[in-house]
Amino acid sequence: MKTLLKITVVVLTIPFSLICQPGTKPVPTKWLNDGRLIVPELNFSINSPTSDAKWSYTGDLPKVNGNGSTAFVVELGDRSKFVVNVFENSSKMESTSGDQFIIGMRKTFPKDWQIQDSRFEVSDVPLKDSRRFKVTIGLPNGSTYYAYGYIVSGNRSYQTITFSPSPTEPVLFTQFAQSFTLLQASANASLPNFSGIFLLWAVWGAIANWRYVKRGGVRATRRDKFWGLAAVGLGLAVIVFFGARGASAESVGSMTATVGALIFLLWEFSRWRVRRKNPLPIPNFQEPRPQKGIVYTESELGVMRTRNEDSSLG
């Protein structure tokens, strides 16, 4: 979802970059090597579409959901332009639907631009599990333009995009996108989300604690509850802080899930320590009657009744 929302910035910034390139500057010569743009700082490389293509870039694009972005624009001899956008602090794209992509486009397009058709699909270009899109755009003067692009998602999101009056994707752009590679694929892998594992452990602990308390175990004290609420308050403060600092909605949501699950897990860990320190008395089923201080389950009471009946018959 996060990456899909980020795509909307393409519509907001790329058309203007393609036309007037505000604030762009030539790329450093150290990034150009035998007709290929290589940017170690952003972990990618891509071929120049033609030998006379001119590269420029800007790192001053509007922040996307609070995350920095850099655009690389390559201008061909016929004045057409291809763009590579790099967005920081992204995440792996899981959705294969382009609905949110189109919704975002409609919100950021000028009012007199109309999206007439769209296609959004999984692609192995430029890398496995990438996304490919084509959007048909109706302009106020009655002409039609097409936006073509590819998305590689992960820790950073890389987007190649161009606009063309042709209803078929320009071959030169397809070859351009196919030449994209990551310098270190492992460096772009999204960090795993452990909130699900935390939650499973915590739920198991909650069930064990419920059974423990039901059988007469030590309940949480007021002091325990105070520190539990303090941890919740601290977690909320951290989430609000990062939200106020410009973190994206998805980042805040993911952080909320992880922090919530972690606090739940820590609470159940503290309850496990209580259970370990104050174990329940072990029932002695040889006794003819239930022992004091032990809360028996119905099945345990049934076992005692059966044993007593058998002993009386014997």
C-alpha positions in Angstrom: 0.0 0.0 0.0 2.8 2.4 0.9 4.5 2.0 -2.5 1.2 2.4 -4.3 0.6 5.7 -2.5 4.1 6.8 -3.4 3.4 6.3 -7.0 1.0 9.2 -6.9 3.9 11.6 -6.5 5.1 10.5 -9.9 2.0 12.1 -11.4 2.6 15.2 -9.4 6.3 15.7 -10.2 7.3 13.8 -13.3 5.2 15.7 -15.9 6.7 18.9 -14.8 10.2 17.4 -14.7 9.7 16.1 -18.2 8.7 19.5 -19.5 10.8 22.0 -17.6 13.1 20.1 -15.3 13.1 22.6 -12.4 16.2 22.5 -10.2 17.9 19.7 -12.1 21.7 19.5 -12.5 24.1 17.4 -14.5 25.0 14.1 -12.9 28.6 13.8 -11.7 30.9 12.2 -14.1 31.8 9.5 -11.5 28.3 8.1 -12.0 28.7 7.6 -15.8 30.8 4.7 -16.9 30.8 3.3 -20.5 27.3 4.6 -21.3 25.8 3.4 -18.0 24.6 5.4 -15.0 25.9 3.8 -11.8 24.9 5.3 -8.5 26.4 3.4 -5.6 24.9 5.8 -3.1 21.4 4.7 -4.2 22.3 1.1 -5.1 21.3 1.0 -8.7 22.6 1.2 -12.3 20.9 1.6 -15.7 22.0 2.0 -19.3 21.8 5.3 -21.1 19.2 4.8 -23.8 21.4 6.3 -26.6 25.0 7.4 -26.9 24.0 11.1 -27.1 21.6 11.0 -24.1 22.1 13.6 -21.5 21.6 12.8 -17.8 20.5 15.3 -15.1 19.1 14.8 -11.6 17.5 16.5 -8.6 17.4 15.5 -5.0 14.9 18.3 -4.1 11.7 16.7 -5.1 8.8 17.1 -2.6 9.0 14.5 0.1 6.7 11.5 -0.3 5.0 10.6 2.9 7.9 12.2 4.7 10.5 10.2 2.8 13.2 11.7 0.6 13.2 11.1 -3.2 15.6 11.6 -6.0 14.8 11.9 -9.8 17.2 11.1 -12.6 16.1 12.4 -16.0 17.7 11.3 -19.2 17.0 13.4 -22.4 17.2 11.8 -25.8 18.1 13.5 -29.0 14.4 13.7 -30.1 13.7 15.6 -26.8 11.8 12.7 -25.3 12.7 12.0 -21.7 12.9 8.9 -19.4 12.9 9.2 -15.6 14.2 7.1 -12.8 12.7 8.0 -9.4 14.2 6.6 -6.2 12.2 6.8 -3.0 13.7 6.2 0.4 12.3 4.1 3.3 9.9 2.2 1.1 8.5 -1.3 1.6 7.9 -4.4 -0.4 4.9 -4.1 -2.7 2.4 -6.9 -1.9 -0.7 -5.7 -3.8 -1.1 -6.7 -7.4 -4.1 -4.3 -7.8 -3.7 -0.9 -9.4 -6.9 0.5 -7.8 -5.0 2.6 -5.3 -2.6 3.7 -8.0 -5.4 5.1 -10.1 -7.1 6.7 -7.2 -3.9 8.5 -6.3 -3.4 9.6 -9.9 -6.9 11.1 -10.1 -6.2 13.1 -6.9 -3.0 14.6 -8.1 -3.7 15.2 -11.8 -4.9 18.6 -13.0 -8.7 18.6 -13.0 -8.9 18.8 -16.7 -6.8 15.7 -17.2 -8.8 12.5 -17.5 -7.7 8.9 -16.9 -9.3 7.0 -19.7 -7.8 3.5 -19.1 -5.2 1.9 -17.0 -3.3 -1.4 -16.6 -1.3 -2.5 -13.6 0.3 -5.9 -13.5 3.1 -8.1 -12.1 6.2 -8.2 -14.3 9.7 -9.8 -14.4 11.0 -6.6 -15.9 13.3 -5.2 -14.8 13.5 -7.6 -11.9 11.4 -10.5 -10.6 8.1 -9.4 -8.9 8.3 -5.9 -10.2 5.2 -4.0 -11.3 4.4 -2.6 -14.8 1.8 0.0 -15.6 0.2 1.8 -18.5 -2.1 4.7 -18.1 -4.1 6.4 -20.8 -4.5 10.1 -20.2 -6.9 12.4 -22.0 -5.7 16.0 -22.2 -7.8 19.2 -22.4 -6.9 19.8 -26.1 -8.4 16.4 -27.1 -5.1 14.6 -27.5 -4.1 11.4 -25.7 -0.9 10.6 -23.9 0.2 7.4 -22.3 2.3 6.9 -19.1 4.5 3.8 -19.2 6.4 2.7 -16.2 8.0 -0.1 -14.0 8.3 -0.3 -10.3 10.9 -2.2 -8.2 9.9 -2.1 -4.5 11.8 -2.9 -1.4 13.8 -0.9 1.2 13.9 1.7 -1.6 11.3 2.0 -4.4 12.7 2.5 -7.9 10.4 3.7 -10.7 11.2 4.1 -14.4 8.6 6.2 -16.2 8.0 8.0 -19.5 5.1 9.8 -21.2 4.4 9.2 -24.9 1.7 9.9 -27.5 2.2 6.3 -28.8 -0.4 3.8 -27.8 2.4 1.1 -27.6 5.3 1.3 -25.2 8.4 2.8 -26.9 10.9 0.0 -27.6 13.7 2.2 -26.4 12.0 2.8 -23.1 11.4 -1.0 -22.7 15.1 -1.6 -23.3 16.0 1.2 -20.9 13.8 -0.3 -18.1 15.2 -3.8 -18.8 18.7 -2.6 -18.2 18.0 -1.5 -14.6 19.8 -3.5 -11.9 20.5 -3.3 -8.2 24.1 -3.2 -7.3 23.4 -5.2 -4.1 20.0 -7.0 -4.2 20.2 -7.9 -0.5 20.5 -4.3 0.5 17.1 -3.5 -0.9 15.3 -6.3 0.9 12.6 -4.9 3.3 13.1 -5.5 7.0 10.9 -8.4 8.3 7.9 -7.5 10.4 8.0 -9.5 13.7 4.6 -8.2 15.0 2.8 -11.4 14.0 5.4 -13.6 15.9 5.2 -11.3 18.9 1.4 -11.5 18.9 1.3 -15.3 18.7 3.7 -15.7 21.6 1.7 -13.1 23.6 -1.6 -14.9 22.9 -0.1 -18.2 24.0 1.0 -16.5 27.2 -2.4 -14.9 27.8 -4.1 -18.2 27.5 -1.6 -19.8 30.0 -2.1 -16.8 32.4 -5.9 -17.1 32.2 -5.7 -20.7 33.2 -3.2 -19.9 35.9 -5.4 -17.2 37.5 -8.6 -19.2 37.1 -7.0 -22.0 39.2 -6.1 -19.6 42.0 -2.8 -18.2 40.8 -1.4 -14.8 41.7 -3.2 -11.9 40.0 -1.5 -8.8 38.6 -1.0 -6.1 41.3 -1.8 -2.4 40.9 1.9 -1.8 40.5 2.0 -4.3 37.6 -0.9 -2.6 36.0 0.6 0.9 36.5 3.8 -0.1 34.7 1.8 -1.8 32.0 -0.1 1.4 31.3 3.1 3.4 31.5 4.5 1.2 28.7 1.4 1.7 26.6 1.7 5.5 27.1 5.4 5.5 26.2 4.6 3.5 23.1 1.9 5.9 22.0 4.3 8.8 22.6 6.9 7.3 20.4 4.3 6.7 17.6 3.0 10.2 17.9 6.5 11.6 17.8 7.4 9.8 14.6 4.0 10.7 13.1 4.6 14.4 13.8 8.1 14.1 12.3 6.5 13.2 8.9 6.4 9.4 9.0 4.1 7.9 6.4 0.6 6.6 7.4 1.7 3.0 6.6 4.9 3.4 8.7 2.9 4.7 11.6 0.4 1.8 11.2 3.2 -0.8 11.0 4.9 0.8 14.0 1.6 0.8 16.0 1.2 -3.0 15.3 4.7 -3.8 16.2 4.8 -1.7 19.4 1.4 -2.9 20.5 2.4 -6.6 20.0 5.7 -6.0 21.7 4.1 -4.4 24.8 1.6 -7.3 24.9 4.4 -9.8 24.7 6.4 -8.0 27.5 3.3 -8.0 29.7 2.8 -11.7 29.2 6.6 -12.3 29.8 6.2 -10.6 33.2 3.2 -12.7 33.9 5.3 -15.8 33.0 7.9 -14.8 35.6 5.1 -14.5 38.2 3.9 -18.0 37.3 7.4 -19.3 37.5 8.0 -17.7 40.9 4.6 -18.7 42.3 3.7 -22.0 40.8 0.3 -23.6 41.5 0.3 -26.5 44.1 0.3 -29.8 42.3 -2.9 -31.7 43.1 -2.6 -35.0 44.9 -5.3 -37.2 43.4 -4.6 -39.8 46.1 -6.4 -37.6 48.6 -10.1 -38.5 49.1 -11.1 -34.9 49.1 -10.0 -31.7 47.3 -7.1 -30.0 49.1 -7.4 -26.4 50.4 -5.7 -23.7 48.3 -6.1 -25.6 45.0 -8.7 -24.7 42.4 -9.5 -27.9 40.5 -10.9 -28.2 37.0 -14.0 -30.3 36.4 -12.0 -33.0 34.8 -9.6 -33.2 37.8 -12.6 -33.4 40.2 -14.0 -36.1 38.0 -10.8 -38.1 38.3 -11.0 -37.8 42.1 -14.6 -38.9 42.2 -13.9 -41.9 40.0 -10.9 -42.9 42.1 -13.0 -42.6 45.3 -15.8 -44.7 43.8 -13.3 -47.4 42.7 -11.7 -47.5 46.1 -15.1 -47.8 47.8 -16.1 -50.7 45.6 -12.8 -52.4 46.3 
